[in-house]
Amino acid sequence: MRLSKAWIIAAKDFRIFSKKRSIIYTVVGFEIFVSVGLPLLLKFSDFRKGIPRHLPSPS
């Protein structure tokens, strides 16, 4: 593919992004969720302890 044709396709995609603001909001919202939400989930879930000792072992 030629670089000039790639720029034409990219420009068309940017025009779509500028017309539909919900796409931009969705992408930014997902990035904020991943960058803030997942570390908080890992911090409060405490996966480091492993399996509790008081549970019976599966047989």
PDB file with one MODEL, atoms N, CA, C and O in Angstrom:
MODEL        1
ATOM      1  N   MET A   1       0.844  -1.176   0.000  1.00  0.00           N
ATOM      2  CA  MET A   1       0.000   0.000   0.000  1.00  0.00           C
ATOM      3  C   MET A   1       0.890   1.240   0.000  1.00  0.00           C
ATOM      4  O   MET A   1       1.887   1.306   0.719  1.00  0.00           O
ATOM      5  N   ARG A   2       0.522   2.192  -0.796  1.00  0.00           N
ATOM      6  CA  ARG A   2       1.287   3.431  -0.875  1.00  0.00           C
ATOM      7  C   ARG A   2       0.974   4.327   0.317  1.00  0.00           C
ATOM      8  O   ARG A   2      -0.129   4.317   0.864  1.00  0.00           O
ATOM      9  N   LEU A   3       1.968   5.087   0.690  1.00  0.00           N
ATOM     10  CA  LEU A   3       1.820   5.971   1.847  1.00  0.00           C
ATOM     11  C   LEU A   3       0.752   7.032   1.604  1.00  0.00           C
ATOM     12  O   LEU A   3       0.044   7.417   2.534  1.00  0.00           O
ATOM     13  N   SER A   4       0.627   7.511   0.366  1.00  0.00           N
ATOM     14  CA  SER A   4      -0.382   8.530   0.078  1.00  0.00           C
ATOM     15  C   SER A   4      -1.794   7.980   0.267  1.00  0.00           C
ATOM     16  O   SER A   4      -2.680   8.688   0.746  1.00  0.00           O
ATOM     17  N   LYS A   5      -2.003   6.718  -0.108  1.00  0.00           N
ATOM     18  CA  LYS A   5      -3.327   6.110   0.095  1.00  0.00           C
ATOM     19  C   LYS A   5      -3.597   5.851   1.573  1.00  0.00           C
ATOM     20  O   LYS A   5      -4.736   5.958   2.028  1.00  0.00           O
ATOM     21  N   ALA A   6      -2.560   5.515   2.312  1.00  0.00           N
ATOM     22  CA  ALA A   6      -2.729   5.317   3.752  1.00  0.00           C
ATOM     23  C   ALA A   6      -3.129   6.623   4.426  1.00  0.00           C
ATOM     24  O   ALA A   6      -3.948   6.621   5.345  1.00  0.00           O
ATOM     25  N   TRP A   7      -2.554   7.745   3.975  1.00  0.00           N
ATOM     26  CA  TRP A   7      -2.915   9.047   4.543  1.00  0.00           C
ATOM     27  C   TRP A   7      -4.352   9.410   4.208  1.00  0.00           C
ATOM     28  O   TRP A   7      -5.029  10.045   5.017  1.00  0.00           O
ATOM     29  N   ILE A   8      -4.833   9.021   3.028  1.00  0.00           N
ATOM     30  CA  ILE A   8      -6.228   9.293   2.656  1.00  0.00           C
ATOM     31  C   ILE A   8      -7.173   8.534   3.589  1.00  0.00           C
ATOM     32  O   ILE A   8      -8.170   9.083   4.057  1.00  0.00           O
ATOM     33  N   ILE A   9      -6.849   7.277   3.851  1.00  0.00           N
ATOM     34  CA  ILE A   9      -7.684   6.468   4.746  1.00  0.00           C
ATOM     35  C   ILE A   9      -7.622   7.008   6.172  1.00  0.00           C
ATOM     36  O   ILE A   9      -8.645   7.073   6.854  1.00  0.00           O
ATOM     37  N   ALA A  10      -6.438   7.395   6.624  1.00  0.00           N
ATOM     38  CA  ALA A  10      -6.302   7.948   7.980  1.00  0.00           C
ATOM     39  C   ALA A  10      -7.067   9.259   8.119  1.00  0.00           C
ATOM     40  O   ALA A  10      -7.688   9.511   9.152  1.00  0.00           O
ATOM     41  N   ALA A  11      -7.024  10.090   7.086  1.00  0.00           N
ATOM     42  CA  ALA A  11      -7.759  11.359   7.135  1.00  0.00           C
ATOM     43  C   ALA A  11      -9.258  11.111   7.213  1.00  0.00           C
ATOM     44  O   ALA A  11      -9.976  11.820   7.918  1.00  0.00           O
ATOM     45  N   LYS A  12      -9.728  10.104   6.486  1.00  0.00           N
ATOM     46  CA  LYS A  12     -11.157   9.763   6.542  1.00  0.00           C
ATOM     47  C   LYS A  12     -11.529   9.290   7.955  1.00  0.00           C
ATOM     48  O   LYS A  12     -12.582   9.659   8.475  1.00  0.00           O
ATOM     49  N   ASP A  13     -10.672   8.481   8.569  1.00  0.00           N
ATOM     50  CA  ASP A  13     -10.937   8.023   9.937  1.00  0.00           C
ATOM     51  C   ASP A  13     -10.965   9.189  10.914  1.00  0.00           C
ATOM     52  O   ASP A  13     -11.809   9.224  11.809  1.00  0.00           O
ATOM     53  N   PHE A  14     -10.053  10.145  10.754  1.00  0.00           N
ATOM     54  CA  PHE A  14     -10.039  11.309  11.635  1.00  0.00           C
ATOM     55  C   PHE A  14     -11.289  12.167  11.450  1.00  0.00           C
ATOM     56  O   PHE A  14     -11.779  12.748  12.418  1.00  0.00           O
ATOM     57  N   ARG A  15     -11.807  12.256  10.242  1.00  0.00           N
ATOM     58  CA  ARG A  15     -13.061  12.998  10.029  1.00  0.00           C
ATOM     59  C   ARG A  15     -14.221  12.315  10.738  1.00  0.00           C
ATOM     60  O   ARG A  15     -15.092  12.983  11.296  1.00  0.00           O
ATOM     61  N   ILE A  16     -14.237  10.991  10.717  1.00  0.00           N
ATOM     62  CA  ILE A  16     -15.289  10.257  11.424  1.00  0.00           C
ATOM     63  C   ILE A  16     -15.181  10.505  12.922  1.00  0.00           C
ATOM     64  O   ILE A  16     -16.194  10.723  13.587  1.00  0.00           O
ATOM     65  N   PHE A  17     -13.946  10.473  13.469  1.00  0.00           N
ATOM     66  CA  PHE A  17     -13.751  10.730  14.896  1.00  0.00           C
ATOM     67  C   PHE A  17     -14.199  12.127  15.279  1.00  0.00           C
ATOM     68  O   PHE A  17     -14.763  12.326  16.354  1.00  0.00           O
ATOM     69  N   SER A  18     -13.953  13.093  14.411  1.00  0.00           N
ATOM     70  CA  SER A  18     -14.333  14.458  14.751  1.00  0.00           C
ATOM     71  C   SER A  18     -15.841  14.657  14.700  1.00  0.00           C
ATOM     72  O   SER A  18     -16.372  15.519  15.401  1.00  0.00           O
ATOM     73  N   LYS A  19     -16.542  13.870  13.879  1.00  0.00           N
ATOM     74  CA  LYS A  19     -17.999  13.987  13.789  1.00  0.00           C
ATOM     75  C   LYS A  19     -18.696  13.231  14.916  1.00  0.00           C
ATOM     76  O   LYS A  19     -19.724  13.685  15.420  1.00  0.00           O
ATOM     77  N   LYS A  20     -18.161  12.105  15.311  1.00  0.00           N
ATOM     78  CA  LYS A  20     -18.804  11.273  16.327  1.00  0.00           C
ATOM     79  C   LYS A  20     -17.996  11.350  17.619  1.00  0.00           C
ATOM     80  O   LYS A  20     -17.019  10.622  17.800  1.00  0.00           O
ATOM     81  N   ARG A  21     -18.406  12.221  18.491  1.00  0.00           N
ATOM     82  CA  ARG A  21     -17.689  12.447  19.753  1.00  0.00           C
ATOM     83  C   ARG A  21     -17.794  11.245  20.689  1.00  0.00           C
ATOM     84  O   ARG A  21     -16.932  11.063  21.550  1.00  0.00           O
ATOM     85  N   SER A  22     -18.830  10.423  20.538  1.00  0.00           N
ATOM     86  CA  SER A  22     -18.993   9.290  21.449  1.00  0.00           C
ATOM     87  C   SER A  22     -17.860   8.283  21.295  1.00  0.00           C
ATOM     88  O   SER A  22     -17.525   7.580  22.248  1.00  0.00           O
ATOM     89  N   ILE A  23     -17.270   8.207  20.113  1.00  0.00           N
ATOM     90  CA  ILE A  23     -16.133   7.302  19.915  1.00  0.00           C
ATOM     91  C   ILE A  23     -14.955   7.762  20.763  1.00  0.00           C
ATOM     92  O   ILE A  23     -14.300   6.950  21.417  1.00  0.00           O
ATOM     93  N   ILE A  24     -14.690   9.048  20.751  1.00  0.00           N
ATOM     94  CA  ILE A  24     -13.573   9.593  21.529  1.00  0.00           C
ATOM     95  C   ILE A  24     -13.826   9.404  23.020  1.00  0.00           C
ATOM     96  O   ILE A  24     -12.918   9.020  23.757  1.00  0.00           O
ATOM     97  N   TYR A  25     -15.046   9.668  23.467  1.00  0.00           N
ATOM     98  CA  TYR A  25     -15.368   9.513  24.877  1.00  0.00           C
ATOM     99  C   TYR A  25     -15.230   8.056  25.315  1.00  0.00           C
ATOM    100  O   TYR A  25     -14.770   7.784  26.424  1.00  0.00           O
ATOM    101  N   THR A  26     -15.621   7.130  24.463  1.00  0.00           N
ATOM    102  CA  THR A  26     -15.514   5.714  24.796  1.00  0.00           C
ATOM    103  C   THR A  26     -14.064   5.290  24.923  1.00  0.00           C
ATOM    104  O   THR A  26     -13.708   4.575  25.860  1.00  0.00           O
ATOM    105  N   VAL A  27     -13.229   5.715  24.002  1.00  0.00           N
ATOM    106  CA  VAL A  27     -11.809   5.346  24.046  1.00  0.00           C
ATOM    107  C   VAL A  27     -11.142   5.943  25.280  1.00  0.00           C
ATOM    108  O   VAL A  27     -10.397   5.248  25.972  1.00  0.00           O
ATOM    109  N   VAL A  28     -11.393   7.200  25.563  1.00  0.00           N
ATOM    110  CA  VAL A  28     -10.788   7.847  26.728  1.00  0.00           C
ATOM    111  C   VAL A  28     -11.314   7.229  28.021  1.00  0.00           C
ATOM    112  O   VAL A  28     -10.545   7.008  28.957  1.00  0.00           O
ATOM    113  N   GLY A  29     -12.606   6.950  28.081  1.00  0.00           N
ATOM    114  CA  GLY A  29     -13.179   6.333  29.278  1.00  0.00           C
ATOM    115  C   GLY A  29     -12.613   4.957  29.545  1.00  0.00           C
ATOM    116  O   GLY A  29     -12.356   4.605  30.696  1.00  0.00           O
ATOM    117  N   PHE A  30     -12.415   4.172  28.499  1.00  0.00           N
ATOM    118  CA  PHE A  30     -11.845   2.844  28.674  1.00  0.00           C
ATOM    119  C   PHE A  30     -10.402   2.927  29.166  1.00  0.00           C
ATOM    120  O   PHE A  30      -9.990   2.147  30.025  1.00  0.00           O
ATOM    121  N   GLU A  31      -9.641   3.864  28.626  1.00  0.00           N
ATOM    122  CA  GLU A  31      -8.255   4.024  29.068  1.00  0.00           C
ATOM    123  C   GLU A  31      -8.176   4.445  30.529  1.00  0.00           C
ATOM    124  O   GLU A  31      -7.307   3.979  31.265  1.00  0.00           O
ATOM    125  N   ILE A  32      -9.083   5.328  30.952  1.00  0.00           N
ATOM    126  CA  ILE A  32      -9.099   5.744  32.358  1.00  0.00           C
ATOM    127  C   ILE A  32      -9.480   4.572  33.247  1.00  0.00           C
ATOM    128  O   ILE A  32      -8.897   4.387  34.315  1.00  0.00           O
ATOM    129  N   PHE A  33     -10.460   3.775  32.813  1.00  0.00           N
ATOM    130  CA  PHE A  33     -10.862   2.606  33.593  1.00  0.00           C
ATOM    131  C   PHE A  33      -9.707   1.622  33.743  1.00  0.00           C
ATOM    132  O   PHE A  33      -9.467   1.112  34.837  1.00  0.00           O
ATOM    133  N   VAL A  34      -8.996   1.353  32.657  1.00  0.00           N
ATOM    134  CA  VAL A  34      -7.896   0.396  32.710  1.00  0.00           C
ATOM    135  C   VAL A  34      -6.741   0.929  33.552  1.00  0.00           C
ATOM    136  O   VAL A  34      -6.138   0.181  34.321  1.00  0.00           O
ATOM    137  N   SER A  35      -6.429   2.217  33.413  1.00  0.00           N
ATOM    138  CA  SER A  35      -5.264   2.756  34.117  1.00  0.00           C
ATOM    139  C   SER A  35      -5.529   3.030  35.592  1.00  0.00           C
ATOM    140  O   SER A  35      -4.588   3.042  36.385  1.00  0.00           O
ATOM    141  N   VAL A  36      -6.775   3.247  35.981  1.00  0.00           N
ATOM    142  CA  VAL A  36      -7.091   3.541  37.381  1.00  0.00           C
ATOM    143  C   VAL A  36      -7.850   2.387  38.031  1.00  0.00           C
ATOM    144  O   VAL A  36      -7.542   1.992  39.156  1.00  0.00           O
ATOM    145  N   GLY A  37      -8.826   1.857  37.335  1.00  0.00           N
ATOM    146  CA  GLY A  37      -9.696   0.838  37.921  1.00  0.00           C
ATOM    147  C   GLY A  37      -9.032  -0.489  38.181  1.00  0.00           C
ATOM    148  O   GLY A  37      -9.218  -1.067  39.252  1.00  0.00           O
ATOM    149  N   LEU A  38      -8.265  -0.988  37.242  1.00  0.00           N
ATOM    150  CA  LEU A  38      -7.635  -2.290  37.442  1.00  0.00           C
ATOM    151  C   LEU A  38      -6.577  -2.283  38.539  1.00  0.00           C
ATOM    152  O   LEU A  38      -6.531  -3.235  39.319  1.00  0.00           O
ATOM    153  N   PRO A  39      -5.718  -1.258  38.646  1.00  0.00           N
ATOM    154  CA  PRO A  39      -4.801  -1.247  39.805  1.00  0.00           C
ATOM    155  C   PRO A  39      -5.527  -1.183  41.147  1.00  0.00           C
ATOM    156  O   PRO A  39      -5.102  -1.813  42.115  1.00  0.00           O
ATOM    157  N   LEU A  40      -6.613  -0.431  41.205  1.00  0.00           N
ATOM    158  CA  LEU A  40      -7.387  -0.390  42.456  1.00  0.00           C
ATOM    159  C   LEU A  40      -8.009  -1.740  42.760  1.00  0.00           C
ATOM    160  O   LEU A  40      -8.056  -2.154  43.918  1.00  0.00           O
ATOM    161  N   LEU A  41      -8.484  -2.426  41.741  1.00  0.00           N
ATOM    162  CA  LEU A  41      -9.054  -3.759  41.922  1.00  0.00           C
ATOM    163  C   LEU A  41      -8.003  -4.717  42.464  1.00  0.00           C
ATOM    164  O   LEU A  41      -8.289  -5.503  43.367  1.00  0.00           O
ATOM    165  N   LEU A  42      -6.801  -4.661  41.928  1.00  0.00           N
ATOM    166  CA  LEU A  42      -5.731  -5.531  42.412  1.00  0.00           C
ATOM    167  C   LEU A  42      -5.292  -5.154  43.828  1.00  0.00           C
ATOM    168  O   LEU A  42      -4.934  -6.020  44.626  1.00  0.00           O
ATOM    169  N   LYS A  43      -5.324  -3.874  44.126  1.00  0.00           N
ATOM    170  CA  LYS A  43      -4.909  -3.436  45.465  1.00  0.00           C
ATOM    171  C   LYS A  43      -5.882  -3.923  46.532  1.00  0.00           C
ATOM    172  O   LYS A  43      -5.462  -4.383  47.594  1.00  0.00           O
ATOM    173  N   PHE A  44      -7.172  -3.825  46.256  1.00  0.00           N
ATOM    174  CA  PHE A  44      -8.165  -4.167  47.269  1.00  0.00           C
ATOM    175  C   PHE A  44      -8.550  -5.633  47.279  1.00  0.00           C
ATOM    176  O   PHE A  44      -9.165  -6.089  48.243  1.00  0.00           O
ATOM    177  N   SER A  45      -8.212  -6.390  46.241  1.00  0.00           N
ATOM    178  CA  SER A  45      -8.585  -7.804  46.227  1.00  0.00           C
ATOM    179  C   SER A  45      -7.551  -8.681  46.921  1.00  0.00           C
ATOM    180  O   SER A  45      -7.875  -9.791  47.342  1.00  0.00           O
ATOM    181  N   ASP A  46      -6.310  -8.207  47.051  1.00  0.00           N
ATOM    182  CA  ASP A  46      -5.253  -8.894  47.790  1.00  0.00           C
ATOM    183  C   ASP A  46      -5.039 -10.321  47.289  1.00  0.00           C
ATOM    184  O   ASP A  46      -5.266 -11.290  48.014  1.00  0.00           O
ATOM    185  N   PHE A  47      -4.604 -10.429  46.054  1.00  0.00           N
ATOM    186  CA  PHE A  47      -4.342 -11.727  45.440  1.00  0.00           C
ATOM    187  C   PHE A  47      -3.061 -12.375  45.976  1.00  0.00           C
ATOM    188  O   PHE A  47      -2.816 -13.554  45.719  1.00  0.00           O
ATOM    189  N   ARG A  48      -2.266 -11.642  46.694  1.00  0.00           N
ATOM    190  CA  ARG A  48      -0.972 -12.158  47.127  1.00  0.00           C
ATOM    191  C   ARG A  48      -1.089 -13.234  48.201  1.00  0.00           C
ATOM    192  O   ARG A  48      -0.167 -14.032  48.368  1.00  0.00           O
ATOM    193  N   LYS A  49      -2.181 -13.272  48.918  1.00  0.00           N
ATOM    194  CA  LYS A  49      -2.313 -14.240  50.008  1.00  0.00           C
ATOM    195  C   LYS A  49      -2.523 -15.658  49.491  1.00  0.00           C
ATOM    196  O   LYS A  49      -2.142 -16.611  50.170  1.00  0.00           O
ATOM    197  N   GLY A  50      -3.108 -15.826  48.330  1.00  0.00           N
ATOM    198  CA  GLY A  50      -3.328 -17.160  47.791  1.00  0.00           C
ATOM    199  C   GLY A  50      -4.574 -17.794  48.382  1.00  0.00           C
ATOM    200  O   GLY A  50      -5.523 -17.100  48.747  1.00  0.00           O
ATOM    201  N   ILE A  51      -4.564 -19.120  48.474  1.00  0.00           N
ATOM    202  CA  ILE A  51      -5.719 -19.869  48.985  1.00  0.00           C
ATOM    203  C   ILE A  51      -5.685 -19.850  50.512  1.00  0.00           C
ATOM    204  O   ILE A  51      -4.651 -20.157  51.105  1.00  0.00           O
ATOM    205  N   PRO A  52      -6.801 -19.496  51.158  1.00  0.00           N
ATOM    206  CA  PRO A  52      -6.833 -19.499  52.625  1.00  0.00           C
ATOM    207  C   PRO A  52      -6.611 -20.897  53.191  1.00  0.00           C
ATOM    208  O   PRO A  52      -7.031 -21.881  52.582  1.00  0.00           O
ATOM    209  N   ARG A  53      -5.965 -20.998  54.334  1.00  0.00           N
ATOM    210  CA  ARG A  53      -5.625 -22.299  54.930  1.00  0.00           C
ATOM    211  C   ARG A  53      -6.836 -22.992  55.570  1.00  0.00           C
ATOM    212  O   ARG A  53      -6.836 -24.214  55.717  1.00  0.00           O
ATOM    213  N   HIS A  54      -7.856 -22.232  55.947  1.00  0.00           N
ATOM    214  CA  HIS A  54      -8.983 -22.846  56.657  1.00  0.00           C
ATOM    215  C   HIS A  54      -9.941 -23.575  55.713  1.00  0.00           C
ATOM    216  O   HIS A  54     -10.853 -24.255  56.182  1.00  0.00           O
ATOM    217  N   LEU A  55      -9.760 -23.452  54.407  1.00  0.00           N
ATOM    218  CA  LEU A  55     -10.618 -24.163  53.483  1.00  0.00           C
ATOM    219  C   LEU A  55     -10.127 -25.610  53.320  1.00  0.00           C
ATOM    220  O   LEU A  55      -8.920 -25.853  53.280  1.00  0.00           O
ATOM    221  N   PRO A  56     -11.045 -26.557  53.227  1.00  0.00           N
ATOM    222  CA  PRO A  56     -10.610 -27.946  53.030  1.00  0.00           C
ATOM    223  C   PRO A  56     -10.020 -28.117  51.639  1.00  0.00           C
ATOM    224  O   PRO A  56     -10.447 -27.463  50.687  1.00  0.00           O
ATOM    225  N   SER A  57      -9.041 -28.993  51.531  1.00  0.00           N
ATOM    226  CA  SER A  57      -8.417 -29.233  50.230  1.00  0.00           C
ATOM    227  C   SER A  57      -9.349 -30.079  49.369  1.00  0.00           C
ATOM    228  O   SER A  57     -10.019 -30.971  49.890  1.00  0.00           O
ATOM    229  N   PRO A  58      -9.406 -29.822  48.063  1.00  0.00           N
ATOM    230  CA  PRO A  58     -10.279 -30.605  47.194  1.00  0.00           C
ATOM    231  C   PRO A  58      -9.755 -32.024  47.053  1.00  0.00           C
ATOM    232  O   PRO A  58      -8.556 -32.240  46.881  1.00  0.00           O
ATOM    233  N   SER A  59     -10.664 -32.988  47.129  1.00  0.00           N
ATOM    234  CA  SER A  59     -10.255 -34.403  47.029  1.00  0.00           C
ATOM    235  C   SER A  59     -10.892 -35.053  45.827  1.00  0.00           C
ATOM    236  O   SER A  59     -10.669 -36.237  45.575  1.00  0.00           O
TER     237      SER A  59
ENDMDL
END
